[in-house]
Amino acid sequence: MKRLFCILSCLCLLSCQSQSSDTPKDLVPREKMVRILADIHTREAVIETNIAYTDTALMAYNKEQEKILQHYNVTQQQFKETYNYYLNNLPQMDALYEIVVDTLSAREAKAQAEAGRPQEVRPQGDKQGLRVLE
């Protein structure tokens, strides 16, 4: 969750960048990009929880990211170009990450339901159902 908060914070800081309309030739479709990012953030959280050494965690993360990209038939270059495209078009990146966060929240709720734990009640008026937990 800390990692997701850091990513969202970085996106806010980058919002001052000039926006580019150069669309990459092999842009990964938005729906596929959402699934890829949700899988990457899920695996990253597992790695962060289970591996204490930064170097080892980074190696594990890189291997897992490559597996995810292979699963979706996306090259590292396509992923990087698409991610950079979204970084240069922050309103689209914000919209993309709203869906990613919703996807991760749905996965968490499903996992909690399968584990027999009650779901967390989200505060009213919170558009995305998100809050920062420390």
FENRAWO-V951316 format. One record per backbone hydrogen bond with DSSP energy under -1.0 kcal/mol. CO is the residue of the C=O (numbers start at 0). NH is the residue of the N-H. E is the energy in kcal/mol with one decimal. If there is no record, write none. Layout:
co={CO CO}
nh={NH NH}
e={E E}
This chain:
co={0 1 2 3 4 5 6 7 8 9 13 23 28 29 30 31 32 33 34 35 36 37 38 39 40 41 42 43 44 45 46 52 53 54 55 56 57 58 59 60 61 62 63 64 65 66 67 68 69 74 75 76 77 78 79 80 81 82 83 87 88 89 90 91 92 93 94 95 96 97 98 99 100 101 102 103 104 105 106 107 108 109 110 111 122 124 125}
nh={4 5 6 7 8 9 10 11 12 13 16 26 32 33 34 35 36 37 38 39 40 41 42 43 44 45 46 47 48 49 50 56 57 58 59 60 61 62 63 64 65 66 67 68 69 70 71 73 72 78 79 80 81 82 83 84 85 86 87 19 92 93 94 95 96 97 98 99 100 101 102 103 104 105 106 107 108 109 110 111 112 113 114 116 125 126 128}
e={-2.2 -2.3 -2.3 -2.5 -2.2 -2.4 -2.1 -1.7 -2.1 -2.1 -2.2 -1.1 -2.6 -2.3 -1.8 -2.6 -2.7 -2.6 -2.4 -2.7 -2.7 -2.1 -2.6 -2.5 -1.9 -1.9 -2.7 -2.8 -1.9 -2.0 -2.4 -2.7 -2.6 -2.1 -2.4 -2.8 -2.5 -2.0 -2.5 -2.8 -2.0 -2.0 -2.4 -2.6 -2.4 -2.3 -1.7 -2.7 -1.4 -2.4 -2.7 -2.7 -2.5 -2.9 -2.8 -2.1 -2.3 -2.2 -1.7 -1.4 -1.9 -3.2 -2.0 -2.5 -2.8 -1.7 -1.5 -2.0 -2.7 -2.1 -2.6 -2.7 -2.5 -2.3 -2.3 -2.3 -2.5 -2.3 -2.5 -2.5 -2.3 -2.5 -1.6 -2.7 -1.2 -1.0 -1.2}
